[in-house]
């Protein structure tokens, strides 16, 4: 017998919504000269899909758009850039924004395991 479930089964069989933490983290700094964002121990893999949103009263660095998928380009353990397509070049960030949250995928596969 093989145990198997779909992401929707997690909720159907009693896992409360919100129990799988959504890993949003506050970007520490944005450098428009290098198009890099700073976030200590970001843990992003090359071409990992990410998105952004601003906390209340904040703003996104231009040209980022909230909820749009971007693709990580790790530079160091604490700096990364993003591209608009997987394998693409780093976007040219023209403003630093404020109170920008990096949003990664909800780790549903880990919860299923």
N, CA, C and O atoms as CSV, one atom per row, in Angstrom:
chain,resi,resn,atom,element,x,y,z
A,1,UNK,N,N,0.845,-1.180,0.000
A,1,UNK,CA,C,0.000,0.000,0.000
A,1,UNK,C,C,0.893,1.247,0.000
A,1,UNK,O,O,1.883,1.313,0.729
A,2,UNK,N,N,0.536,2.207,-0.807
A,2,UNK,CA,C,1.287,3.456,-0.912
A,2,UNK,C,C,0.446,4.577,-0.326
A,2,UNK,O,O,-0.716,4.747,-0.694
A,3,UNK,N,N,1.031,5.338,0.582
A,3,UNK,CA,C,0.346,6.514,1.117
A,3,UNK,C,C,0.533,7.658,0.140
A,3,UNK,O,O,1.642,7.910,-0.332
A,4,UNK,N,N,-0.540,8.339,-0.156
A,4,UNK,CA,C,-0.459,9.434,-1.110
A,4,UNK,C,C,-1.557,10.436,-0.786
A,4,UNK,O,O,-2.670,10.061,-0.417
A,5,UNK,N,N,-1.233,11.696,-0.926
A,5,UNK,CA,C,-2.282,12.705,-0.772
A,5,UNK,C,C,-1.972,13.902,-1.663
A,5,UNK,O,O,-0.836,14.115,-2.088
A,6,UNK,N,N,-2.993,14.653,-1.922
A,6,UNK,CA,C,-2.906,15.888,-2.692
A,6,UNK,C,C,-2.878,17.056,-1.709
A,6,UNK,O,O,-3.292,16.907,-0.560
A,7,UNK,N,N,-2.392,18.216,-2.151
A,7,UNK,CA,C,-2.402,19.379,-1.254
A,7,UNK,C,C,-3.783,19.672,-0.651
A,7,UNK,O,O,-3.871,20.063,0.512
A,8,UNK,N,N,-4.854,19.489,-1.420
A,8,UNK,CA,C,-6.195,19.763,-0.883
A,8,UNK,C,C,-6.568,18.793,0.237
A,8,UNK,O,O,-7.355,19.132,1.121
A,9,UNK,N,N,-5.990,17.566,0.197
A,9,UNK,CA,C,-6.273,16.590,1.248
A,9,UNK,C,C,-5.787,17.067,2.608
A,9,UNK,O,O,-6.371,16.720,3.635
A,10,UNK,N,N,-4.728,17.856,2.620
A,10,UNK,CA,C,-4.217,18.364,3.896
A,10,UNK,C,C,-5.312,19.104,4.650
A,10,UNK,O,O,-5.450,18.950,5.863
A,11,UNK,N,N,-6.082,19.899,3.936
A,11,UNK,CA,C,-7.144,20.678,4.558
A,11,UNK,C,C,-8.405,19.843,4.765
A,11,UNK,O,O,-9.110,20.022,5.758
A,12,UNK,N,N,-8.694,18.937,3.837
A,12,UNK,CA,C,-9.888,18.096,3.948
A,12,UNK,C,C,-9.834,17.194,5.165
A,12,UNK,O,O,-10.868,16.874,5.751
A,13,UNK,N,N,-8.624,16.777,5.551
A,13,UNK,CA,C,-8.487,15.842,6.655
A,13,UNK,C,C,-7.988,16.503,7.935
A,13,UNK,O,O,-7.351,15.858,8.767
A,14,UNK,N,N,-8.278,17.787,8.087
A,14,UNK,CA,C,-8.104,18.400,9.387
A,14,UNK,C,C,-6.944,19.356,9.601
A,14,UNK,O,O,-6.861,19.967,10.667
A,15,UNK,N,N,-6.048,19.515,8.640
A,15,UNK,CA,C,-4.986,20.497,8.846
A,15,UNK,C,C,-5.607,21.882,8.750
A,15,UNK,O,O,-6.163,22.227,7.707
A,16,UNK,N,N,-5.528,22.685,9.806
A,16,UNK,CA,C,-6.151,24.006,9.736
A,16,UNK,C,C,-5.454,24.901,8.723
A,16,UNK,O,O,-4.233,24.860,8.573
A,17,UNK,N,N,-6.237,25.700,8.040
A,17,UNK,CA,C,-5.651,26.674,7.117
A,17,UNK,C,C,-4.723,27.580,7.897
A,17,UNK,O,O,-5.035,28.001,9.011
A,18,UNK,N,N,-3.577,27.877,7.301
A,18,UNK,CA,C,-2.585,28.699,7.966
A,18,UNK,C,C,-1.575,27.895,8.785
A,18,UNK,O,O,-0.596,28.448,9.285
A,19,UNK,N,N,-1.820,26.569,8.923
A,19,UNK,CA,C,-0.893,25.739,9.700
A,19,UNK,C,C,0.438,25.551,8.979
A,19,UNK,O,O,1.473,25.366,9.621
A,20,UNK,N,N,0.416,25.600,7.636
A,20,UNK,CA,C,1.656,25.538,6.867
A,20,UNK,C,C,2.077,26.982,6.673
A,20,UNK,O,O,1.455,27.736,5.925
A,21,UNK,N,N,3.142,27.349,7.359
A,21,UNK,CA,C,3.597,28.738,7.390
A,21,UNK,C,C,3.928,29.249,5.992
A,21,UNK,O,O,4.594,28.566,5.214
A,22,UNK,N,N,3.461,30.450,5.682
A,22,UNK,CA,C,3.816,31.106,4.420
A,22,UNK,C,C,5.066,31.926,4.669
A,22,UNK,O,O,5.028,32.916,5.400
A,23,UNK,N,N,6.171,31.520,4.066
A,23,UNK,CA,C,7.462,32.132,4.402
A,23,UNK,C,C,7.728,33.494,3.749
A,23,UNK,O,O,8.495,33.581,2.790
A,24,UNK,N,N,7.107,34.539,4.256
A,24,UNK,CA,C,7.406,35.897,3.796
A,24,UNK,C,C,8.465,36.515,4.692
A,24,UNK,O,O,8.364,36.445,5.917
A,25,UNK,N,N,9.476,37.118,4.090
A,25,UNK,CA,C,10.569,37.717,4.880
A,25,UNK,C,C,10.847,39.133,4.400
A,25,UNK,O,O,10.784,39.416,3.204
A,26,UNK,N,N,11.152,40.015,5.338
A,26,UNK,CA,C,11.419,41.412,5.046
A,26,UNK,C,C,12.811,41.582,4.432
A,26,UNK,O,O,13.811,41.187,5.030
A,27,UNK,N,N,12.866,42.166,3.245
A,27,UNK,CA,C,14.144,42.450,2.582
A,27,UNK,C,C,14.847,43.550,3.369
A,27,UNK,O,O,14.248,44.582,3.670
A,28,UNK,N,N,16.112,43.331,3.701
A,28,UNK,CA,C,16.850,44.289,4.534
A,28,UNK,C,C,17.248,45.540,3.764
A,28,UNK,O,O,17.197,46.641,4.312
A,29,UNK,N,N,17.645,45.391,2.496
A,29,UNK,CA,C,18.105,46.540,1.713
A,29,UNK,C,C,18.027,46.211,0.229
A,29,UNK,O,O,18.041,45.048,-0.173
A,30,UNK,N,N,17.944,47.268,-0.573
A,30,UNK,CA,C,17.964,47.140,-2.027
A,30,UNK,C,C,19.040,48.073,-2.553
A,30,UNK,O,O,19.079,49.248,-2.188
A,31,UNK,N,N,19.913,47.555,-3.409
A,31,UNK,CA,C,20.994,48.344,-4.005
A,31,UNK,C,C,20.711,48.493,-5.500
A,31,UNK,O,O,20.848,47.535,-6.260
A,32,UNK,N,N,20.318,49.690,-5.916
A,32,UNK,CA,C,19.983,49.916,-7.326
A,32,UNK,C,C,21.212,49.905,-8.233
A,32,UNK,O,O,21.084,49.674,-9.435
A,33,UNK,N,N,22.393,50.150,-7.683
A,33,UNK,CA,C,23.594,50.142,-8.531
A,33,UNK,C,C,23.994,48.718,-8.932
A,33,UNK,O,O,24.567,48.516,-10.002
A,34,UNK,N,N,23.693,47.727,-8.074
A,34,UNK,CA,C,24.027,46.335,-8.401
A,34,UNK,C,C,22.782,45.487,-8.671
A,34,UNK,O,O,22.889,44.302,-8.987
A,35,UNK,N,N,21.596,46.101,-8.544
A,35,UNK,CA,C,20.316,45.390,-8.723
A,35,UNK,C,C,20.170,44.221,-7.759
A,35,UNK,O,O,19.546,43.210,-8.080
A,36,UNK,N,N,20.750,44.370,-6.584
A,36,UNK,CA,C,20.741,43.296,-5.589
A,36,UNK,C,C,19.893,43.662,-4.384
A,36,UNK,O,O,19.788,44.826,-3.998
A,37,UNK,N,N,19.288,42.629,-3.802
A,37,UNK,CA,C,18.548,42.767,-2.561
A,37,UNK,C,C,19.309,42.014,-1.481
A,37,UNK,O,O,19.903,40.968,-1.741
A,38,UNK,N,N,19.286,42.550,-0.278
A,38,UNK,CA,C,19.984,41.923,0.842
A,38,UNK,C,C,18.973,41.280,1.769
A,38,UNK,O,O,17.991,41.905,2.169
A,39,UNK,N,N,19.225,40.019,2.107
A,39,UNK,CA,C,18.415,39.276,3.059
A,39,UNK,C,C,19.299,38.154,3.585
A,39,UNK,O,O,19.547,37.169,2.890
A,40,UNK,N,N,19.776,38.309,4.825
A,40,UNK,CA,C,20.709,37.334,5.391
A,40,UNK,C,C,20.175,35.918,5.297
A,40,UNK,O,O,19.012,35.658,5.606
A,41,UNK,N,N,21.023,35.021,4.874
A,41,UNK,CA,C,20.725,33.599,4.741
A,41,UNK,C,C,19.391,33.400,4.008
A,41,UNK,O,O,18.488,32.729,4.507
A,42,UNK,N,N,19.291,33.994,2.820
A,42,UNK,CA,C,18.037,33.922,2.064
A,42,UNK,C,C,17.681,32.508,1.648
A,42,UNK,O,O,16.497,32.182,1.567
A,43,UNK,N,N,18.665,31.652,1.381
A,43,UNK,CA,C,18.404,30.251,1.041
A,43,UNK,C,C,17.761,30.018,-0.307
A,43,UNK,O,O,17.249,28.927,-0.561
A,44,UNK,N,N,17.772,31.013,-1.180
A,44,UNK,CA,C,17.139,30.869,-2.484
A,44,UNK,C,C,18.015,30.069,-3.444
A,44,UNK,O,O,19.238,30.209,-3.452
A,45,UNK,N,N,17.379,29.242,-4.240
A,45,UNK,CA,C,18.070,28.482,-5.276
A,45,UNK,C,C,17.952,29.242,-6.596
A,45,UNK,O,O,17.020,30.024,-6.785
A,46,UNK,N,N,18.890,29.013,-7.502
A,46,UNK,CA,C,18.844,29.645,-8.817
A,46,UNK,C,C,17.531,29.293,-9.511
A,46,UNK,O,O,17.151,28.125,-9.587
A,47,UNK,N,N,16.850,30.312,-10.011
A,47,UNK,CA,C,15.577,30.195,-10.733
A,47,UNK,C,C,14.394,29.764,-9.864
A,47,UNK,O,O,13.352,29.376,-10.392
A,48,UNK,N,N,14.544,29.828,-8.534
A,48,UNK,CA,C,13.422,29.545,-7.648
A,48,UNK,C,C,12.384,30.651,-7.802
A,48,UNK,O,O,12.732,31.829,-7.726
A,49,UNK,N,N,11.114,30.295,-8.016
A,49,UNK,CA,C,10.085,31.326,-8.151
A,49,UNK,C,C,9.855,32.056,-6.824
A,49,UNK,O,O,9.759,31.433,-5.767
A,50,UNK,N,N,9.771,33.363,-6.899
A,50,UNK,CA,C,9.493,34.210,-5.741
A,50,UNK,C,C,8.552,35.322,-6.175
A,50,UNK,O,O,8.391,35.580,-7.368
A,51,UNK,N,N,7.941,35.970,-5.215
A,51,UNK,CA,C,7.153,37.163,-5.504
A,51,UNK,C,C,7.386,38.152,-4.368
A,51,UNK,O,O,8.090,37.850,-3.404
A,52,UNK,N,N,6.798,39.318,-4.490
A,52,UNK,CA,C,7.010,40.377,-3.511
A,52,UNK,C,C,5.693,41.062,-3.203
A,52,UNK,O,O,4.765,41.071,-4.012
A,53,UNK,N,N,5.637,41.633,-2.011
A,53,UNK,CA,C,4.557,42.552,-1.648
A,53,UNK,C,C,5.129,43.523,-0.637
A,53,UNK,O,O,6.138,43.238,0.008
A,54,UNK,N,N,4.495,44.654,-0.502
A,54,UNK,CA,C,4.946,45.666,0.457
A,54,UNK,C,C,4.099,45.556,1.718
A,54,UNK,O,O,2.890,45.334,1.652
A,55,UNK,N,N,4.756,45.717,2.875
A,55,UNK,CA,C,4.007,45.809,4.125
A,55,UNK,C,C,3.208,47.109,4.103
A,55,UNK,O,O,3.443,47.972,3.257
A,56,UNK,N,N,2.274,47.246,5.025
A,56,UNK,CA,C,1.474,48.470,5.122
A,56,UNK,C,C,2.396,49.688,5.183
A,56,UNK,O,O,3.340,49.725,5.972
A,57,UNK,N,N,2.115,50.666,4.356
A,57,UNK,CA,C,2.920,51.880,4.319
A,57,UNK,C,C,4.195,51.752,3.521
A,57,UNK,O,O,4.950,52.719,3.418
A,58,UNK,N,N,4.463,50.579,2.949
A,58,UNK,CA,C,5.683,50.366,2.179
A,58,UNK,C,C,5.439,50.462,0.682
A,58,UNK,O,O,4.332,50.762,0.234
A,59,UNK,N,N,6.483,50.205,-0.075
A,59,UNK,CA,C,6.386,50.227,-1.538
A,59,UNK,C,C,7.418,49.253,-2.101
A,59,UNK,O,O,8.444,48.985,-1.476
A,60,UNK,N,N,7.135,48.742,-3.262
A,60,UNK,CA,C,8.062,47.823,-3.911
A,60,UNK,C,C,9.107,48.584,-4.706
A,60,UNK,O,O,8.838,49.675,-5.208
A,61,UNK,N,N,10.305,48.008,-4.823
A,61,UNK,CA,C,11.292,48.606,-5.722
A,61,UNK,C,C,10.754,48.558,-7.150
A,61,UNK,O,O,10.147,47.563,-7.544
A,62,UNK,N,N,10.965,49.603,-7.918
A,62,UNK,CA,C,10.541,49.598,-9.327
A,62,UNK,C,C,11.539,48.779,-10.119
A,62,UNK,O,O,12.739,48.900,-9.876
A,63,UNK,N,N,11.111,47.973,-11.029
A,63,UNK,CA,C,9.788,47.809,-11.632
A,63,UNK,C,C,8.992,46.624,-11.088
A,63,UNK,O,O,8.097,46.141,-11.781
A,64,UNK,N,N,9.276,46.132,-9.874
A,64,UNK,CA,C,8.577,44.967,-9.344
A,64,UNK,C,C,7.090,45.250,-9.151
A,64,UNK,O,O,6.690,46.361,-8.802
A,65,UNK,N,N,6.280,44.215,-9.387
A,65,UNK,CA,C,4.830,44.310,-9.254
A,65,UNK,C,C,4.383,43.245,-8.252
A,65,UNK,O,O,4.769,42.083,-8.372
A,66,UNK,N,N,3.592,43.625,-7.288
A,66,UNK,CA,C,3.121,42.698,-6.255
A,66,UNK,C,C,2.430,41.490,-6.879
A,66,UNK,O,O,1.638,41.624,-7.812
A,67,UNK,N,N,2.746,40.301,-6.346
A,67,UNK,CA,C,2.083,39.085,-6.787
A,67,UNK,C,C,2.598,38.484,-8.080
A,67,UNK,O,O,2.162,37.400,-8.467
A,68,UNK,N,N,3.504,39.151,-8.750
A,68,UNK,CA,C,4.073,38.639,-10.000
A,68,UNK,C,C,5.201,37.670,-9.681
A,68,UNK,O,O,5.987,37.904,-8.764
A,69,UNK,N,N,5.279,36.586,-10.435
A,69,UNK,CA,C,6.381,35.643,-10.242
A,69,UNK,C,C,7.660,36.175,-10.858
A,69,UNK,O,O,7.681,36.634,-12.000
A,70,UNK,N,N,8.735,36.103,-10.069
A,70,UNK,CA,C,10.094,36.425,-10.520
A,70,UNK,C,C,10.956,35.212,-10.214
A,70,UNK,O,O,10.502,34.285,-9.543
A,71,UNK,N,N,12.183,35.204,-10.692
A,71,UNK,CA,C,13.057,34.047,-10.540
A,71,UNK,C,C,14.364,34.477,-9.896
A,71,UNK,O,O,15.037,35.391,-10.373
A,72,UNK,N,N,14.716,33.802,-8.799
A,72,UNK,CA,C,15.863,34.180,-7.985
A,72,UNK,C,C,17.190,33.932,-8.694
A,72,UNK,O,O,17.378,32.945,-9.405
A,73,UNK,N,N,18.095,34.871,-8.468
A,73,UNK,CA,C,19.487,34.747,-8.905
A,73,UNK,C,C,20.342,34.985,-7.656
A,73,UNK,O,O,20.662,36.131,-7.341
A,74,UNK,N,N,20.716,33.914,-6.941
A,74,UNK,CA,C,21.534,34.095,-5.743
A,74,UNK,C,C,22.904,34.664,-6.111
A,74,UNK,O,O,23.537,34.203,-7.060
A,75,UNK,N,N,23.354,35.657,-5.364
A,75,UNK,CA,C,24.667,36.262,-5.580
A,75,UNK,C,C,25.630,35.842,-4.475
A,75,UNK,O,O,26.780,35.495,-4.741
A,76,UNK,N,N,25.157,35.877,-3.246
A,76,UNK,CA,C,25.894,35.411,-2.063
A,76,UNK,C,C,24.853,34.803,-1.126
A,76,UNK,O,O,23.676,34.716,-1.476
A,77,UNK,N,N,25.284,34.384,0.062
A,77,UNK,CA,C,24.329,33.851,1.047
A,77,UNK,C,C,23.348,34.907,1.533
A,77,UNK,O,O,22.290,34.580,2.071
A,78,UNK,N,N,23.700,36.179,1.341
A,78,UNK,CA,C,22.822,37.233,1.842
A,78,UNK,C,C,22.448,38.269,0.783
A,78,UNK,O,O,21.943,39.339,1.124
A,79,UNK,N,N,22.684,37.975,-0.476
A,79,UNK,CA,C,22.295,38.901,-1.551
A,79,UNK,C,C,21.781,38.114,-2.747
A,79,UNK,O,O,22.274,37.031,-3.063
A,80,UNK,N,N,20.780,38.686,-3.401
A,80,UNK,CA,C,20.219,38.046,-4.585
A,80,UNK,C,C,19.627,39.105,-5.506
A,80,UNK,O,O,19.334,40.226,-5.090
A,81,UNK,N,N,19.462,38.724,-6.756
A,81,UNK,CA,C,18.753,39.531,-7.743
A,81,UNK,C,C,17.580,38.698,-8.219
A,81,UNK,O,O,17.451,37.530,-7.850
A,82,UNK,N,N,16.726,39.292,-9.036
A,82,UNK,CA,C,15.620,38.532,-9.620
A,82,UNK,C,C,15.524,38.830,-11.114
A,82,UNK,O,O,15.899,39.903,-11.586
A,83,UNK,N,N,15.009,37.842,-11.832
A,83,UNK,CA,C,14.778,37.967,-13.274
A,83,UNK,C,C,13.294,37.795,-13.536
A,83,UNK,O,O,12.577,37.228,-12.713
A,84,UNK,N,N,12.835,38.278,-14.669
A,84,UNK,CA,C,11.418,38.145,-15.008
A,84,UNK,C,C,11.107,36.785,-15.637
A,84,UNK,O,O,9.941,36.415,-15.772
A,85,UNK,N,N,12.152,36.039,-16.022
A,85,UNK,CA,C,11.952,34.705,-16.572
A,85,UNK,C,C,13.043,33.778,-16.044
A,85,UNK,O,O,14.141,34.226,-15.712
A,86,UNK,N,N,12.742,32.508,-15.971
A,86,UNK,CA,C,13.711,31.531,-15.499
A,86,UNK,C,C,14.926,31.538,-16.423
A,86,UNK,O,O,14.787,31.402,-17.639
A,87,UNK,N,N,16.110,31.695,-15.849
A,87,UNK,CA,C,17.334,31.755,-16.639
A,87,UNK,C,C,17.616,33.119,-17.237
A,87,UNK,O,O,18.604,33.295,-17.950
A,88,UNK,N,N,16.746,34.094,-16.951
A,88,UNK,CA,C,16.904,35.438,-17.502
A,88,UNK,C,C,17.918,36.271,-16.748
A,88,UNK,O,O,18.468,35.839,-15.735
A,89,UNK,N,N,18.161,37.476,-17.256
A,89,UNK,CA,C,19.100,38.386,-16.580
A,89,UNK,C,C,18.386,39.167,-15.487
A,89,UNK,O,O,17.164,39.316,-15.478
A,90,UNK,N,N,19.209,39.659,-14.568
A,90,UNK,CA,C,18.687,40.415,-13.427
A,90,UNK,C,C,17.928,41.649,-13.895
A,90,UNK,O,O,18.356,42.351,-14.811
A,91,UNK,N,N,16.796,41.897,-13.248
A,91,UNK,CA,C,16.024,43.109,-13.542
A,91,UNK,C,C,16.794,44.338,-13.076
A,91,UNK,O,O,17.521,44.289,-12.084
A,92,UNK,N,N,16.629,45.420,-13.790
A,92,UNK,CA,C,17.239,46.694,-13.421
A,92,UNK,C,C,16.322,47.380,-12.411
A,92,UNK,O,O,15.269,47.905,-12.773
A,93,UNK,N,N,16.731,47.372,-11.149
A,93,UNK,CA,C,15.945,48.008,-10.094
A,93,UNK,C,C,16.263,49.499,-10.071
A,93,UNK,O,O,17.418,49.895,-9.915
A,94,UNK,N,N,15.231,50.318,-10.229
A,94,UNK,CA,C,15.449,51.764,-10.343
A,94,UNK,C,C,15.120,52.531,-9.065
A,94,UNK,O,O,15.538,53.678,-8.908
A,95,UNK,N,N,14.369,51.905,-8.145
A,95,UNK,CA,C,14.108,52.520,-6.835
A,95,UNK,C,C,14.287,51.444,-5.766
A,95,UNK,O,O,14.221,50.251,-6.064
A,96,UNK,N,N,14.513,51.868,-4.519
A,96,UNK,CA,C,14.761,50.907,-3.450
A,96,UNK,C,C,13.497,50.404,-2.765
A,96,UNK,O,O,13.529,49.362,-2.110
A,97,UNK,N,N,12.393,51.116,-2.901
A,97,UNK,CA,C,11.182,50.717,-2.210
A,97,UNK,C,C,11.357,50.816,-0.704
A,97,UNK,O,O,12.363,51.334,-0.218
A,98,UNK,N,N,10.376,50.317,0.026
A,98,UNK,CA,C,10.426,50.330,1.491
A,98,UNK,C,C,9.532,49.227,2.026
A,98,UNK,O,O,8.430,49.000,1.527
A,99,UNK,N,N,10.031,48.539,3.060
A,99,UNK,CA,C,9.248,47.503,3.729
A,99,UNK,C,C,8.757,46.441,2.735
A,99,UNK,O,O,7.580,46.082,2.705
A,100,UNK,N,N,9.693,45.960,1.935
A,100,UNK,CA,C,9.404,44.968,0.904
A,100,UNK,C,C,9.519,43.556,1.470
A,100,UNK,O,O,10.522,43.212,2.094
A,101,UNK,N,N,8.503,42.753,1.252
A,101,UNK,CA,C,8.509,41.365,1.692
A,101,UNK,C,C,8.791,40.441,0.518
A,101,UNK,O,O,8.174,40.559,-0.541
A,102,UNK,N,N,9.727,39.520,0.714
A,102,UNK,CA,C,10.005,38.457,-0.244
A,102,UNK,C,C,9.079,37.301,0.100
A,102,UNK,O,O,9.026,36.869,1.252
A,103,UNK,N,N,8.355,36.801,-0.881
A,103,UNK,CA,C,7.422,35.708,-0.673
A,103,UNK,C,C,7.896,34.501,-1.485
A,103,UNK,O,O,8.076,34.593,-2.699
A,104,UNK,N,N,8.094,33.376,-0.808
A,104,UNK,CA,C,8.464,32.138,-1.485
A,104,UNK,C,C,7.259,31.219,-1.481
A,104,UNK,O,O,6.257,31.512,-0.829
A,105,UNK,N,N,7.343,30.127,-2.191
A,105,UNK,CA,C,6.237,29.172,-2.271
A,105,UNK,C,C,5.948,28.549,-0.908
A,105,UNK,O,O,6.863,28.300,-0.123
A,106,UNK,N,N,4.686,28.303,-0.638
A,106,UNK,CA,C,4.292,27.616,0.585
A,106,UNK,C,C,4.830,26.179,0.479
A,106,UNK,O,O,4.632,25.533,-0.550
A,107,UNK,N,N,5.498,25.674,1.509
A,107,UNK,CA,C,6.126,24.346,1.442
A,107,UNK,C,C,5.120,23.201,1.637
A,107,UNK,O,O,5.199,22.449,2.608
A,108,UNK,N,N,4.184,23.087,0.706
A,108,UNK,CA,C,3.150,22.055,0.792
A,108,UNK,C,C,3.759,20.658,0.707
A,108,UNK,O,O,3.335,19.761,1.435
A,109,UNK,N,N,4.754,20.456,-0.174
A,109,UNK,CA,C,5.356,19.120,-0.329
A,109,UNK,C,C,5.945,18.630,1.001
A,109,UNK,O,O,5.840,17.447,1.328
A,110,UNK,N,N,6.557,19.528,1.759
A,110,UNK,CA,C,7.118,19.156,3.051
A,110,UNK,C,C,5.999,18.771,4.026
A,110,UNK,O,O,6.166,17.845,4.819
A,111,UNK,N,N,4.874,19.465,3.975
A,111,UNK,CA,C,3.749,19.136,4.861
A,111,UNK,C,C,3.167,17.777,4.493
A,111,UNK,O,O,2.767,17.023,5.380
A,112,UNK,N,N,3.109,17.450,3.211
A,112,UNK,CA,C,2.597,16.149,2.774
A,112,UNK,C,C,3.516,15.033,3.266
A,112,UNK,O,O,3.047,13.982,3.703
A,113,UNK,N,N,4.822,15.267,3.194
A,113,UNK,CA,C,5.777,14.253,3.657
A,113,UNK,C,C,5.588,13.992,5.125
A,113,UNK,O,O,6.299,13.169,5.702
